[in-house]
Amino acid sequence: MDLAVSPLALPFPDMPPIGGVKLRAARARYKDWERADLTYVELCEGTAVAGVFTQSLCASSEVELGREQVRSGRARALIVNAGNANAFTGYRGREAVEAIMAQAADHIGCSPREVLVSSTGVIGVPLPKDKAQDGVAAAFAADAASWEDAAKAIGTTDTFAKGAHASAMIGENRVELCGIIKGSGMIAPDMATMLGYIFTDADVAPAFLQTMLDQATAKTFNCITVDGDTSTSDTVLVFATGKAAHPSIEDWDSPGADAFAAALNDVCRELAQLVVRDGEGASKFVNVHVSGAASDESARKIGLAIANSPLVKTAIAGEDANWGRVVMAVGKAGEPADRDKLSIGFGGIWAAREGLPVDGYDEAPVAEHLKGEEIDLAVDLGIGDGRATVWTCDLTHGYISINADYRS
């Protein structure tokens, strides 16, 4: 299935190498395509790992194993398969994962529990063990891959490669963070989004790395939605190789902890927004700003109710400033709200204030704003100090076309 590049696509950034990280890409031929569909990353000894995973009760074997593995806090390799989600595949799916874990562990000389695996694609088809092992073997022998090569290899319905880079100063030492992600549809994370991987040369204690990832996820990956569907395979992992020459970051009192956390948050936010920009069939990137809510979490839930509403999303696709649909979405969110205090606006222009249409409201500038590719939608509940921003895209016929043909 050949897909046109999203009109919201951004160019892949320049990203530096990370000490202790070796990238490879290979063809396992999980689908009938002429492209790399397996990414292999070898990590230096002592690499710390943290992760967040889907809360789906039908999670893949890769997710189940990954949850166990990140508890150890250490990793030596990552294998990502594209084209087959290996979810809802029973013992055969788990057997295939464990086979390639053992294969990579034998190659590196580590425990299989230090090899993390992710898969993405069609649900319900066991990962073909022979193709998986052939692909991993090919990756061992492959030339070094670029960050963009690695990002392209993990995609499915993605129309462009997605990467983000940030740096931070820890004392006199500069540390780098590079991340890649795949995701386009089945995006409404309850932990993370699709498959995302962040690598840094910083020296961070595993437990604290997990704390920082959890906090970053709450305001980035858990604040995006394309279609309201949570994947069986959602995973975000952070690997810290410790190759930068600075004292280990153990907790919030460690020098550089705040700077590193800010850089990690920046990378997570950029990656999350890139997924929305590649939303299946998307033509508009939508910022939903919610303020005046009972709490920050209440604001996030209201923002997601708006962002997940097919009526709101299709109105934006049609460039229709139908703020009544936003009222509907706020009302159904199940969070505290007062109709007579509610305000709604587009592009910095209030259409309704405190439960009433604005006197003399001129829809022309709002209509003009909605013709653009980046849309700002604001909601003020007027009942508290809670606030959140959620990112989504519009809903077009392209989404139907892509998903109706997904398995072909």
MIMISE-121523 format. One record per residue (C-alpha): residue number from 0; residue in three letters; x, y, z. Coordinates in Angstrom, 1 decimal. Each point is the difference from the previous one (the first is absolute). Layout:
<pt NUM,ALA,<X,Y,Z>>
...
end
This chain:
<pt 0,MET,<0.0,0.0,0.0>>
<pt 1,ASP,<1.7,3.2,-1.2>>
<pt 2,LEU,<-0.9,3.0,2.0>>
<pt 3,ALA,<0.5,3.7,-0.9>>
<pt 4,VAL,<2.2,1.9,2.5>>
<pt 5,SER,<-2.1,1.8,2.6>>
<pt 6,PRO,<-0.4,3.7,-0.8>>
<pt 7,LEU,<0.9,0.6,3.7>>
<pt 8,ALA,<3.3,-1.9,-0.3>>
<pt 9,LEU,<3.2,1.6,1.4>>
<pt 10,PRO,<3.5,-0.8,-1.4>>
<pt 11,PHE,<2.1,-2.5,1.9>>
<pt 12,PRO,<2.4,1.9,2.3>>
<pt 13,ASP,<3.8,-0.2,0.1>>
<pt 14,MET,<0.7,-2.3,2.9>>
<pt 15,PRO,<3.5,-0.8,1.5>>
<pt 16,PRO,<1.2,-3.5,0.8>>
<pt 17,ILE,<-0.4,-1.2,3.5>>
<pt 18,GLY,<2.9,-1.6,1.8>>
<pt 19,GLY,<-0.7,-3.7,0.7>>
<pt 20,VAL,<-2.7,-0.3,-2.7>>
<pt 21,LYS,<0.4,-1.9,-3.2>>
<pt 22,LEU,<-2.8,0.1,-2.6>>
<pt 23,ARG,<-0.8,-2.6,-2.6>>
<pt 24,ALA,<-3.0,-0.5,-2.4>>
<pt 25,ALA,<-0.8,-3.1,-2.0>>
<pt 26,ARG,<-2.8,-1.7,-2.0>>
<pt 27,ALA,<-1.9,-2.7,1.7>>
<pt 28,ARG,<-2.7,0.2,-2.7>>
<pt 29,TYR,<-2.9,-0.2,2.4>>
<pt 30,LYS,<-2.2,1.5,-2.8>>
<pt 31,ASP,<0.3,0.1,-3.8>>
<pt 32,TRP,<2.1,3.1,-0.1>>
<pt 33,GLU,<3.5,1.0,-1.1>>
<pt 34,ARG,<1.2,1.8,3.0>>
<pt 35,ALA,<1.7,-0.6,3.3>>
<pt 36,ASP,<-2.5,-1.1,2.6>>
<pt 37,LEU,<2.2,-0.9,3.0>>
<pt 38,THR,<2.1,2.4,2.1>>
<pt 39,TYR,<2.7,-1.4,2.2>>
<pt 40,VAL,<1.7,2.1,2.7>>
<pt 41,GLU,<3.0,-1.3,1.9>>
<pt 42,LEU,<0.7,1.8,3.3>>
<pt 43,CYS,<3.2,0.1,2.1>>
<pt 44,GLU,<0.3,-1.9,3.2>>
<pt 45,GLY,<-1.6,1.8,3.0>>
<pt 46,THR,<-2.7,1.8,-2.0>>
<pt 47,ALA,<-2.9,1.0,2.1>>
<pt 48,VAL,<-3.6,-0.4,-1.3>>
<pt 49,ALA,<-3.4,1.3,1.0>>
<pt 50,GLY,<-3.3,-0.6,-1.8>>
<pt 51,VAL,<-3.7,0.6,-0.2>>
<pt 52,PHE,<-2.4,-2.4,-1.6>>
<pt 53,THR,<-3.6,-0.3,-1.2>>
<pt 54,GLN,<-2.7,-0.6,2.6>>
<pt 55,SER,<-1.9,-2.1,-2.5>>
<pt 56,LEU,<-1.2,-3.3,1.5>>
<pt 57,CYS,<0.8,-1.7,-3.4>>
<pt 58,ALA,<3.7,1.0,0.0>>
<pt 59,SER,<2.5,-1.8,-2.1>>
<pt 60,SER,<2.7,-2.4,1.3>>
<pt 61,GLU,<2.5,2.7,-0.7>>
<pt 62,VAL,<-1.7,2.3,2.4>>
<pt 63,GLU,<-0.5,-2.6,2.7>>
<pt 64,LEU,<3.7,-0.9,-0.2>>
<pt 65,GLY,<1.1,3.6,-0.2>>
<pt 66,ARG,<-1.9,0.9,3.2>>
<pt 67,GLU,<2.0,-2.7,1.8>>
<pt 68,GLN,<3.3,0.9,-1.6>>
<pt 69,VAL,<0.0,3.7,0.8>>
<pt 70,ARG,<-0.3,-0.8,3.7>>
<pt 71,SER,<3.7,-1.2,-0.1>>
<pt 72,GLY,<1.0,3.5,-1.2>>
<pt 73,ARG,<2.6,-1.3,-2.5>>
<pt 74,ALA,<0.0,-0.7,-3.7>>
<pt 75,ARG,<2.5,-1.0,-2.7>>
<pt 76,ALA,<-2.1,-0.1,-3.2>>
<pt 77,LEU,<-3.3,1.0,-1.6>>
<pt 78,ILE,<-1.7,-1.7,-2.9>>
<pt 79,VAL,<-3.0,1.6,-1.7>>
<pt 80,ASN,<-2.1,-1.9,-2.6>>
<pt 81,ALA,<-2.4,1.9,-2.4>>
<pt 82,GLY,<-2.9,-1.6,-1.9>>
<pt 83,ASN,<-1.1,-2.5,2.6>>
<pt 84,ALA,<-1.2,1.0,3.5>>
<pt 85,ASN,<0.3,-3.6,1.3>>
<pt 86,ALA,<-3.0,0.8,2.3>>
<pt 87,PHE,<-2.8,-2.5,0.7>>
<pt 88,THR,<2.3,-2.8,-1.1>>
<pt 89,GLY,<0.3,-2.2,3.1>>
<pt 90,TYR,<3.0,-2.2,0.8>>
<pt 91,ARG,<1.2,0.1,-3.6>>
<pt 92,GLY,<0.4,3.8,0.2>>
<pt 93,ARG,<1.9,-0.2,3.2>>
<pt 94,GLU,<2.2,-2.8,-1.2>>
<pt 95,ALA,<1.1,2.1,-3.0>>
<pt 96,VAL,<0.9,2.9,2.2>>
<pt 97,GLU,<2.0,-2.1,2.4>>
<pt 98,ALA,<1.8,-1.6,-2.9>>
<pt 99,ILE,<1.3,3.3,-1.3>>
<pt 100,MET,<0.8,1.2,3.5>>
<pt 101,ALA,<2.2,-3.1,0.4>>
<pt 102,GLN,<1.5,0.5,-3.5>>
<pt 103,ALA,<1.0,3.6,0.8>>
<pt 104,ALA,<1.2,-0.9,3.5>>
<pt 105,ASP,<2.3,-2.7,-1.4>>
<pt 106,HIS,<1.4,2.5,-2.5>>
<pt 107,ILE,<0.8,2.6,2.6>>
<pt 108,GLY,<0.8,-2.2,2.9>>
<pt 109,CYS,<-2.7,1.1,2.4>>
<pt 110,SER,<-3.2,-1.3,1.7>>
<pt 111,PRO,<-3.1,-0.3,-2.3>>
<pt 112,ARG,<-1.7,2.1,2.6>>
<pt 113,GLU,<2.2,2.9,-1.1>>
<pt 114,VAL,<-1.4,-0.1,-3.5>>
<pt 115,LEU,<-3.2,1.9,-0.5>>
<pt 116,VAL,<-2.3,-0.6,-2.9>>
<pt 117,SER,<-2.9,2.0,-1.5>>
<pt 118,SER,<-2.3,-0.9,-3.0>>
<pt 119,THR,<-2.5,2.1,-1.8>>
<pt 120,GLY,<-2.5,-0.7,-2.9>>
<pt 121,VAL,<-2.8,-2.4,-0.6>>
<pt 122,ILE,<-1.5,-1.6,3.2>>
<pt 123,GLY,<-0.8,-3.7,0.2>>
<pt 124,VAL,<2.8,-1.5,-2.2>>
<pt 125,PRO,<2.8,-1.7,1.9>>
<pt 126,LEU,<3.5,1.5,-0.7>>
<pt 127,PRO,<1.6,-2.4,-2.5>>
<pt 128,LYS,<3.0,-1.4,1.9>>
<pt 129,ASP,<2.0,-0.7,-3.1>>
<pt 130,LYS,<-0.4,3.4,-1.4>>
<pt 131,ALA,<0.7,1.6,3.4>>
<pt 132,GLN,<3.2,-1.9,0.5>>
<pt 133,ASP,<1.2,0.5,-3.6>>
<pt 134,GLY,<-0.7,3.7,0.4>>
<pt 135,VAL,<1.9,0.2,3.3>>
<pt 136,ALA,<3.0,-1.9,-1.6>>
<pt 137,ALA,<-0.1,2.5,-2.9>>
<pt 138,ALA,<0.1,2.9,2.4>>
<pt 139,PHE,<3.1,-1.4,1.8>>
<pt 140,ALA,<1.8,0.1,-3.4>>
<pt 141,ALA,<-1.4,3.3,-1.2>>
<pt 142,ASP,<1.8,3.3,-0.3>>
<pt 143,ALA,<-0.6,2.7,2.5>>
<pt 144,ALA,<-3.3,1.7,-0.4>>
<pt 145,SER,<-0.9,3.6,0.5>>
<pt 146,TRP,<-2.7,1.2,2.4>>
<pt 147,GLU,<-2.2,0.7,-3.0>>
<pt 148,ASP,<0.6,-3.6,-1.3>>
<pt 149,ALA,<-1.0,-1.4,3.4>>
<pt 150,ALA,<-3.1,2.2,0.1>>
<pt 151,LYS,<-1.1,-1.0,-3.5>>
<pt 152,ALA,<0.4,-3.7,0.8>>
<pt 153,ILE,<-2.4,0.0,2.9>>
<pt 154,GLY,<-2.9,1.7,-1.9>>
<pt 155,THR,<-3.2,-1.6,-1.2>>
<pt 156,THR,<-2.6,2.5,-1.3>>
<pt 157,ASP,<2.4,2.9,0.8>>
<pt 158,THR,<0.6,2.3,-2.9>>
<pt 159,PHE,<3.2,1.6,1.3>>
<pt 160,ALA,<2.8,-0.9,2.3>>
<pt 161,LYS,<-0.2,1.6,3.5>>
<pt 162,GLY,<2.8,1.1,2.2>>
<pt 163,ALA,<0.8,2.5,2.7>>
<pt 164,HIS,<3.2,1.2,1.6>>
<pt 165,ALA,<0.8,2.1,3.1>>
<pt 166,SER,<3.1,0.6,2.2>>
<pt 167,ALA,<0.6,1.0,3.6>>
<pt 168,MET,<3.0,1.2,2.0>>
<pt 169,ILE,<0.9,-2.0,3.1>>
<pt 170,GLY,<2.7,2.1,1.6>>
<pt 171,GLU,<2.6,0.6,-2.7>>
<pt 172,ASN,<-1.2,-3.0,-2.0>>
<pt 173,ARG,<-2.4,0.0,-2.9>>
<pt 174,VAL,<-2.3,-3.0,-0.3>>
<pt 175,GLU,<-2.0,-0.9,-3.1>>
<pt 176,LEU,<-3.5,-1.5,-0.3>>
<pt 177,CYS,<-1.2,-1.5,-3.3>>
<pt 178,GLY,<-3.4,-1.6,-0.5>>
<pt 179,ILE,<-1.9,-1.7,-2.8>>
<pt 180,ILE,<-3.6,-1.0,-0.1>>
<pt 181,LYS,<-2.6,-1.7,-2.2>>
<pt 182,GLY,<-3.7,0.6,0.1>>
<pt 183,SER,<-2.8,1.2,-2.2>>
<pt 184,GLY,<-3.2,-1.7,0.9>>
<pt 185,MET,<-1.4,-1.9,3.0>>
<pt 186,ILE,<1.2,2.9,2.1>>
<pt 187,ALA,<-1.6,0.7,3.4>>
<pt 188,PRO,<2.7,-1.0,2.4>>
<pt 189,ASP,<-0.6,-0.9,3.6>>
<pt 190,MET,<3.7,0.0,0.8>>
<pt 191,ALA,<1.9,0.8,-3.1>>
<pt 192,THR,<-0.6,-0.1,-3.7>>
<pt 193,MET,<0.7,-2.7,-2.6>>
<pt 194,LEU,<3.8,-0.7,0.0>>
<pt 195,GLY,<2.5,2.7,1.1>>
<pt 196,TYR,<3.6,-0.3,1.0>>
<pt 197,ILE,<2.2,2.6,1.6>>
<pt 198,PHE,<3.8,-0.4,0.4>>
<pt 199,THR,<2.4,2.2,2.1>>
<pt 200,ASP,<3.6,-0.1,1.0>>
<pt 201,ALA,<-0.9,1.3,3.4>>
<pt 202,ASP,<0.7,-2.0,3.2>>
<pt 203,VAL,<-3.3,-0.4,1.7>>
<pt 204,ALA,<-1.1,-2.5,2.7>>
<pt 205,PRO,<-2.7,-2.3,-1.4>>
<pt 206,ALA,<-2.5,0.7,2.7>>
<pt 207,PHE,<0.3,3.8,-0.5>>
<pt 208,LEU,<-0.1,-0.4,-3.8>>
<pt 209,GLN,<-3.3,-1.7,0.5>>
<pt 210,THR,<-1.3,2.8,2.2>>
<pt 211,MET,<0.9,2.6,-2.6>>
<pt 212,LEU,<-1.5,-2.0,-2.8>>
<pt 213,ASP,<-3.2,-0.5,1.9>>
<pt 214,GLN,<-0.3,3.8,0.6>>
<pt 215,ALA,<0.8,0.9,-3.6>>
<pt 216,THR,<-2.5,-2.6,-1.3>>
<pt 217,ALA,<-2.8,1.5,2.0>>
<pt 218,LYS,<0.3,3.4,-1.9>>
<pt 219,THR,<1.0,-1.2,-3.4>>
<pt 220,PHE,<-0.8,-3.5,-1.2>>
<pt 221,ASN,<-3.1,-0.2,2.2>>
<pt 222,CYS,<-1.2,3.3,-1.5>>
<pt 223,ILE,<-0.3,-1.1,-3.7>>
<pt 224,THR,<-2.7,-1.8,-1.9>>
<pt 225,VAL,<-0.7,-0.7,-3.7>>
<pt 226,ASP,<-3.0,-2.3,0.1>>
<pt 227,GLY,<-0.8,-0.9,3.6>>
<pt 228,ASP,<1.4,-3.6,-0.3>>
<pt 229,THR,<2.7,-1.3,2.3>>
<pt 230,SER,<2.4,-2.5,-1.5>>
<pt 231,THR,<0.9,-3.5,1.2>>
<pt 232,SER,<3.7,0.9,-0.4>>
<pt 233,ASP,<0.5,3.5,1.2>>
<pt 234,THR,<3.6,0.4,1.4>>
<pt 235,VAL,<2.4,2.8,0.8>>
<pt 236,LEU,<3.5,-0.9,1.2>>
<pt 237,VAL,<2.8,2.3,1.1>>
<pt 238,PHE,<3.6,-1.3,0.0>>
<pt 239,ALA,<2.8,1.8,1.9>>
<pt 240,THR,<3.5,-1.3,-0.9>>
<pt 241,GLY,<1.9,2.0,2.5>>
<pt 242,LYS,<2.8,0.8,-2.5>>
<pt 243,ALA,<0.0,3.7,0.8>>
<pt 244,ALA,<2.6,1.0,2.7>>
<pt 245,HIS,<-2.1,1.3,2.8>>
<pt 246,PRO,<-1.1,-1.2,3.5>>
<pt 247,SER,<-3.0,-2.3,-0.1>>
<pt 248,ILE,<-3.4,1.6,0.3>>
<pt 249,GLU,<-1.6,-1.9,2.9>>
<pt 250,ASP,<-2.9,2.3,1.0>>
<pt 251,TRP,<-1.4,3.5,-0.2>>
<pt 252,ASP,<2.9,1.3,2.2>>
<pt 253,SER,<2.6,-1.2,-2.4>>
<pt 254,PRO,<1.8,2.7,-2.1>>
<pt 255,GLY,<-1.6,0.3,-3.4>>
<pt 256,ALA,<-3.2,-1.9,0.9>>
<pt 257,ASP,<-2.3,2.8,-0.9>>
<pt 258,ALA,<1.8,0.8,-3.2>>
<pt 259,PHE,<-0.1,-3.6,-1.2>>
<pt 260,ALA,<-3.7,-0.4,1.0>>
<pt 261,ALA,<-0.8,3.1,-2.1>>
<pt 262,ALA,<1.9,-1.4,-3.0>>
<pt 263,LEU,<-1.8,-3.3,0.3>>
<pt 264,ASN,<-3.3,1.7,0.2>>
<pt 265,ASP,<0.8,2.0,-3.1>>
<pt 266,VAL,<0.9,-3.1,-2.0>>
<pt 267,CYS,<-3.2,-1.8,1.2>>
<pt 268,ARG,<-2.2,2.9,-0.9>>
<pt 269,GLU,<1.6,0.3,-3.5>>
<pt 270,LEU,<-0.4,-3.7,-0.7>>
<pt 271,ALA,<-3.6,0.0,1.3>>
<pt 272,GLN,<-0.9,2.9,-2.3>>
<pt 273,LEU,<1.7,-1.6,-3.0>>
<pt 274,VAL,<-2.4,-3.0,0.4>>
<pt 275,VAL,<-3.0,2.3,-0.1>>
<pt 276,ARG,<1.5,1.8,-3.1>>
<pt 277,ASP,<0.0,-3.3,-1.7>>
<pt 278,GLY,<-3.5,-1.0,1.1>>
<pt 279,GLU,<-1.6,-2.2,-2.6>>
<pt 280,GLY,<-1.7,2.3,-2.5>>
<pt 281,ALA,<0.8,3.1,2.0>>
<pt 282,SER,<0.0,3.4,-1.6>>
<pt 283,LYS,<0.0,2.2,3.1>>
<pt 284,PHE,<2.0,0.0,3.3>>
<pt 285,VAL,<-2.2,1.0,2.9>>
<pt 286,ASN,<1.1,1.5,3.3>>
<pt 287,VAL,<-2.8,-0.4,2.6>>
<pt 288,HIS,<0.7,2.3,3.0>>
<pt 289,VAL,<-2.1,-0.5,3.0>>
<pt 290,SER,<0.1,2.4,3.0>>
<pt 291,GLY,<-2.1,0.8,3.1>>
<pt 292,ALA,<-0.7,-3.7,0.7>>
<pt 293,ALA,<-0.4,-1.6,3.4>>
<pt 294,SER,<3.5,-1.5,-0.3>>
<pt 295,ASP,<2.7,-0.7,-2.5>>
<pt 296,GLU,<-1.1,-3.6,-0.5>>
<pt 297,SER,<-3.6,1.2,-0.4>>
<pt 298,ALA,<1.2,2.4,-2.7>>
<pt 299,ARG,<1.9,-2.7,-1.8>>
<pt 300,LYS,<-3.1,-2.3,0.0>>
<pt 301,ILE,<-2.2,2.8,-1.4>>
<pt 302,GLY,<2.7,0.8,-2.6>>
<pt 303,LEU,<0.0,-3.6,-1.1>>
<pt 304,ALA,<-3.8,-0.2,-0.2>>
<pt 305,ILE,<0.1,3.0,-2.3>>
<pt 306,ALA,<2.9,-1.4,-2.0>>
<pt 307,ASN,<-1.6,-3.4,-0.4>>
<pt 308,SER,<-3.4,1.2,-1.1>>
<pt 309,PRO,<-0.7,-0.9,-3.6>>
<pt 310,LEU,<-2.4,2.9,-0.3>>
<pt 311,VAL,<2.7,2.5,1.2>>
<pt 312,LYS,<2.6,-1.6,-2.2>>
<pt 313,THR,<-2.1,0.0,-3.1>>
<pt 314,ALA,<-1.1,3.6,0.6>>
<pt 315,ILE,<3.6,1.0,0.0>>
<pt 316,ALA,<0.7,-2.0,-3.1>>
<pt 317,GLY,<-2.9,1.9,-1.6>>
<pt 318,GLU,<1.3,3.3,1.3>>
<pt 319,ASP,<-3.3,0.6,1.9>>
<pt 320,ALA,<0.2,2.0,3.2>>
<pt 321,ASN,<-2.8,-2.0,1.6>>
<pt 322,TRP,<0.8,0.7,3.6>>
<pt 323,GLY,<-3.3,-1.8,1.0>>
<pt 324,ARG,<1.8,-3.3,-0.6>>
<pt 325,VAL,<2.7,1.1,2.5>>
<pt 326,VAL,<-2.7,0.7,2.6>>
<pt 327,MET,<-1.3,-3.5,-0.7>>
<pt 328,ALA,<3.5,-1.6,0.5>>
<pt 329,VAL,<0.6,1.9,3.3>>
<pt 330,GLY,<-3.4,-1.1,1.3>>
<pt 331,LYS,<0.5,-3.6,-0.7>>
<pt 332,ALA,<3.6,-0.2,1.5>>
<pt 333,GLY,<-1.4,-0.9,3.5>>
<pt 334,GLU,<2.1,2.7,1.6>>
<pt 335,PRO,<-1.1,3.0,2.1>>
<pt 336,ALA,<-1.4,2.7,-2.3>>
<pt 337,ASP,<-2.5,2.9,0.2>>
<pt 338,ARG,<-1.8,0.9,-3.2>>
<pt 339,ASP,<-0.4,3.7,1.2>>
<pt 340,LYS,<3.7,0.4,0.5>>
<pt 341,LEU,<1.3,-1.7,-3.1>>
<pt 342,SER,<1.9,1.9,-2.7>>
<pt 343,ILE,<1.1,-1.2,-3.4>>
<pt 344,GLY,<2.3,1.5,-2.6>>
<pt 345,PHE,<1.9,-0.6,-3.2>>
<pt 346,GLY,<3.3,1.6,-1.1>>
<pt 347,GLY,<0.1,2.4,3.0>>
<pt 348,ILE,<-3.6,1.2,-0.7>>
<pt 349,TRP,<-2.7,-0.8,2.5>>
<pt 350,ALA,<-3.2,-1.2,-1.6>>
<pt 351,ALA,<-1.9,-0.6,3.3>>
<pt 352,ARG,<0.7,1.4,3.5>>
<pt 353,GLU,<-1.5,-1.1,3.3>>
<pt 354,GLY,<-2.7,-2.1,-1.6>>
<pt 355,LEU,<-1.1,2.5,-2.6>>
<pt 356,PRO,<1.0,0.9,-3.6>>
<pt 357,VAL,<2.2,3.1,-0.1>>
<pt 358,ASP,<-1.9,3.2,-0.9>>
<pt 359,GLY,<1.0,1.0,-3.5>>
<pt 360,TYR,<1.9,-3.2,-0.6>>
<pt 361,ASP,<1.5,0.1,-3.5>>
<pt 362,GLU,<0.6,-3.5,-1.4>>
<pt 363,ALA,<2.1,1.2,-3.0>>
<pt 364,PRO,<3.4,0.1,1.7>>
<pt 365,VAL,<-0.7,-3.4,1.7>>
<pt 366,ALA,<-1.0,-1.5,-3.3>>
<pt 367,GLU,<3.3,1.3,-1.4>>
<pt 368,HIS,<1.9,-1.5,2.9>>
<pt 369,LEU,<-1.6,-3.4,-0.7>>
<pt 370,LYS,<1.3,0.0,-3.6>>
<pt 371,GLY,<3.5,-0.3,1.3>>
<pt 372,GLU,<1.9,-3.2,0.8>>
<pt 373,GLU,<0.5,0.8,3.7>>
<pt 374,ILE,<-3.2,0.6,2.1>>
<pt 375,ASP,<-0.2,1.4,3.5>>
<pt 376,LEU,<-3.2,-0.9,2.0>>
<pt 377,ALA,<-0.4,1.5,3.5>>
<pt 378,VAL,<-2.4,-1.0,2.7>>
<pt 379,ASP,<-0.3,1.7,3.4>>
<pt 380,LEU,<-2.1,-1.8,2.6>>
<pt 381,GLY,<0.0,3.0,2.4>>
<pt 382,ILE,<-0.1,-2.2,3.1>>
<pt 383,GLY,<3.6,-0.5,1.1>>
<pt 384,ASP,<3.7,0.2,-0.8>>
<pt 385,GLY,<0.4,-3.3,-1.9>>
<pt 386,ARG,<1.5,0.2,-3.4>>
<pt 387,ALA,<1.3,-2.4,-2.7>>
<pt 388,THR,<0.8,0.0,-3.7>>
<pt 389,VAL,<-1.0,-3.0,-2.2>>
<pt 390,TRP,<1.2,-0.5,-3.6>>
<pt 391,THR,<-2.1,-1.6,-2.7>>
<pt 392,CYS,<-0.8,0.2,-3.7>>
<pt 393,ASP,<-3.1,0.3,-2.2>>
<pt 394,LEU,<-2.0,-3.0,-1.3>>
<pt 395,THR,<-0.2,-0.3,-3.8>>
<pt 396,HIS,<-1.0,-2.7,-2.5>>
<pt 397,GLY,<3.7,-0.8,-0.2>>
<pt 398,TYR,<-0.2,-1.7,3.4>>
<pt 399,ILE,<-2.8,-2.4,-1.3>>
<pt 400,SER,<1.9,-0.7,-3.2>>
<pt 401,ILE,<3.2,-0.9,1.8>>
<pt 402,ASN,<-1.6,-2.3,2.6>>
<pt 403,ALA,<-2.4,-1.7,-2.5>>
<pt 404,ASP,<3.1,-1.1,-2.0>>
<pt 405,TYR,<2.3,-0.6,2.9>>
<pt 406,ARG,<0.6,-3.7,-0.3>>
<pt 407,SER,<0.4,0.0,-3.8>>
end
